[in-house]
């Protein structure tokens, strides 16, 4: 397996704020290319320290932005949505420790990244380019696996100084805005078992833009705990995890409501049987349960009491994954099956009017059954991955209702038409993925890949019966209505790349072209009843989810090198261009071109290791915008960040960060549009990024 490793310290919150990096390497068991973001391990002595980086966002989305082709779309401080090569939101799969997260909020306030609670040894692995079928289901936009290293937890030899117990505590403060983060972890292990625990507390009052303006609703508060235990005997291994993360009042200025609370819990039982050195079986039983309340009155001004809205939502996910790996035809064959059940509910009320209600989503169900086969072969000259997956998704929902059906004939028509229609639908989808790497020489490799991937509609794309501002986090400001006639998306992608290695440098560009048949997006509604209701509520006609076609193409590039024995350079560039095929219009909220360059200098201060970093972040002007969705052009910008990490003692590390050192005012194109009235930022303006911020972090390991 060819791995490109970028040191970004995803787990800095609970271990060291210092990242680690590894050189490009080959694994003879797999030819799939992945990018791995690695949080610092329990002991710093095992890795080369090159990237002192702490999180400046509560949900750790900022830890991923230097991955090629990846950007973050943000509607608030805890609502990071991944965009990879122009594919957005539910098209990008995310698992946490093997658990598929089914968020309760239909606008992705509790996006998968908001469920991350780091622990020592946690990694985030993004499959670059063609995602293998074994990586997940519905991976039209790629797959990100965030997981702890169970092998490291089981391995007694990795415990520093031979101790059976180890732990760490750390704290970070950020100014301005009184940002605070405290975390701790503990691990007790023997030669065949372990028990670990981790906790985190995060809070912040506010953030300021580069011109000193208060960024609307940039506050948040979160607490979480994670427990894990494992035991192995002979050829068997058992691993059990449980996590609970509570988000209290947190702002989402790009959405119509803010977070009142999110109570999110997930669990997993894992089993592995090592039949031989080359054959093994894995079983994973998992689930998550989320309770989420949001409103438009407790954290933002409200025009009148009659307009108050509270949305109480909940979700459940339950799943089973089984995989068997064995040698076959001079390679490795992976066979697997996946079962997943998702259920969502949403009821909208007005606390000022006990009679008002909208039973918005009632027992919407999405049941997935999938099987796959994948073959990998690695020879002296070639690495090959071939795979296919068949998936069946069944969707259904219960009838909806509202008190307004007795007062508004258009609402009554929409409710009646929805309830009298068949909600049941089955989608049958075939995925195929192939990657081929040819080693032209020891230092030059050519990569070719092609795939066909599918995605069925989400529950809100099918079952939104009334025109509401529900977009899964797209947040374009329009109301949307569902479509029971939606077909599944089919994305066909080709990729061509080359890797050039020398003793000190690596250069890795990738060209990609993706054609998406039945791309699901919005079109102006022709439903007269929906148009009447939406115009009455907002003055604008709604959109309806519709199948169209789209093309996304571009290039992403990685460059890693060593200028001197103590100075390294890492650079990542990404360019993508997305267009609809049915009309001459751009896809909405596509990230512009971006170049992030990091220069790291290893030195010492007072005989203690010191790492300095200078980071340049350049983002281009985005003028290719969606006219249909009233998307505005954004200017480009350039930022400078400065980091320093000082390992004063083997057990004590101090990290400082100066973010946006020149206090630049900027607004990323992937940021949301402000929907809060009465703030310093006018409604309709893009939410700016933070100005100059100081951050100080300390970690003590014992």
ABEGO torsion letter per residue (X at the ends): XBBBBBBAGAAAAABBABBBBBBBBBBAABABBBBBBBBBBABAAABBBABBBBBABAAGAAAAAABBGBBBBBABAAABBBBBGGBBEAABBBBBGGBBBBBABAAGABBAAAABBBBBGBBBBBBBEBBBAAAEBGAAAEBBBBBBBAAAAABAAABBGGBABBBBBBBBBBOBGGBBBBBBBBBBBBAABBBBBBBBBBBBABBBBAAGBBBBGABBBBBBBBBBBBBBBEABBBBBBBBBBBBBBBBBAABABBBABBBBBBBBBBBBBBABAABBBBBBBBBBBBBBBBBAAAABBBABAAABBBBBBBBBBBBBBBBBBBBBGGBBBBBBBBBBBBBBBBBBBBAABAABBBBABBGBBBBBBBBBBBBBBBBAABBBBBBBBBBBBBBBBBBBBBAAAAABAAAAAAAAAAAABBABBBBBBBBBBBBBBBBABAABBBBBBBBBBBBBBBAAAAABABBBBBAGGAGAGBBBBBBAABBBBBBBBBBBBBBBBBAABBBBBBBBBBBBBGBBBBBBBABAAAAAAAAAAAGBBBBBBBBBBBBBBEBBBBBBBBABAABBBBBBBBBBBBBBAABBBBBBGBBBBBBBBBBBBBBBBGGBBBBBBBBBBBBBBBABBBAAAGBBBBBBBBBBBBBBBBBABAABBBBBBBBGAAGBBBBBAABBBBABBGBABBBGBBBBBBBBBBBBBBBBBX
